[in-house]
Amino acid sequence: MSTTLDRIRGFLAEHDPPTPCLVIDVDTVLERYHALAATFDGCRIQYAVKANPEPAVLRALVAAGASFDVASPAEIELCLAAGAAPETLSYGNTVKKRADIAFAHRAGVREYVIEAESDLVNVAEEAQGAQVSVRLLVEAPASVTPFGRKFGCAADQAVPLLLRAAELGLDPAGVSFHVGSQQLDTGAWDLAIASAAKVFTATAEHGVPLRRLNVGGGIGVGYTGPVPAPADYAAAIGAALREHLPGQAPEVVLEPGRAIVAEAGLVRCEVVLVSRKSADDAERWVYLDIGRYNGLAETENEAIAYRLEVVTDHSAADGPVIIAGPTCDGDDVLYQRTPYRLPLSLRPGDRIDILSAGAYTASYSSVAFNGIPPLRTYCIHSIHEGRPRSAE
Ligand SMILES: Cc1ncc(COP(=O)(O)O)c(C=O)c1O
């Protein structure tokens, strides 16, 4: 049976598209979705569209029965165009304009996540009767790409917001949180679920029982280091639910982005320049045709260390490198602290594959910094629904 890499490299060998480009193997997306759905049995799997909003990815997930976390009117339109029913969309962004809520409501979106009174009032006025969840600010251990304190409110704010939602004629559905993306500490969910349980108890005491708990994304992907298996995350979350919400069995929603698309994607790029800044420098600078602004935003602070594989044949001898992107911005340096080694004979024109690059790459790509176009994506399918392998 062919692997994800075989299929993607087969496509690249056949079509040799200009670099940089991202190739997504849609079969792998589906395989990851089904695996998560089986591991988190009984949970609703709500794909975080921001991770990779490619229409072919969304269409496949719609057909597989996924729900969707959307963050803007544009993401709503993409999901609907892919065939998603509006009831399967949840507006998860707590930072939204009143006009965006009105748009979502007209489109049929029925669930909104909020963290502040003004947004709650806007939802009440623009999306009468909608389901509302409050996002909790959780003091989780730092993830690889943490949110800091940007999103959510403390439990003592969440309770009055949910009670107010009921007064405003909304449907106070539950609580959501996100313990940070690429969260490698499964214990993070225990802290968050303990805090969510306090909100469940307090609102119930005021006659407003909650029924839904959205445990966010955060499932890790093995880029260059080991990560817990999905089953480890599921076990930790299950144990925390049993401990903190005994006998309550809320509807549990899992909102993965990275874990569904990262390993389905590979970026092929090209070496543009190799420069040794002075004769006695140990490291060479290797400049690629992809950088911080055309797809590799998650290299900020060197958070995500992608696995690189040189495609062009080279002798085994390698040496340390600093890796940078192609633009005129001094911050467009990908790795200078994380140790990377590349062949000593590497030269301009050589191709490099960036593995597990399907999440948060194309969707973060700028429109034209230095005139560089957004990262081009090709989606490939093997045989499903009787269709032959094709590229879009
Ligand atoms: C509200 C929300 N849900 C889900 C996700 C997906 O997280 P991950 O890609 O870590 O699974 C994100 C990511 O930023 C998010 O903001």
The ligand as an ORCA input file, in Angstrom:
! r2SCAN-3c Opt
* xyz 0 1
  C     -10.907     28.116     18.623
  C      -9.925     27.161     18.050
  N     -10.287     25.869     17.952
  C      -9.459     24.936     17.429
  C      -8.211     25.294     16.968
  C      -7.347     24.210     16.381
  O      -6.269     23.931     17.180
  P      -5.192     22.825     16.779
  O      -4.742     23.137     15.406
  O      -4.162     22.948     17.824
  O      -5.874     21.494     16.833
  C      -7.770     26.612     17.097
  C      -6.418     26.974     16.665
  O      -5.966     28.076     16.715
  C      -8.652     27.573     17.638
  O      -8.307     28.855     17.728
*
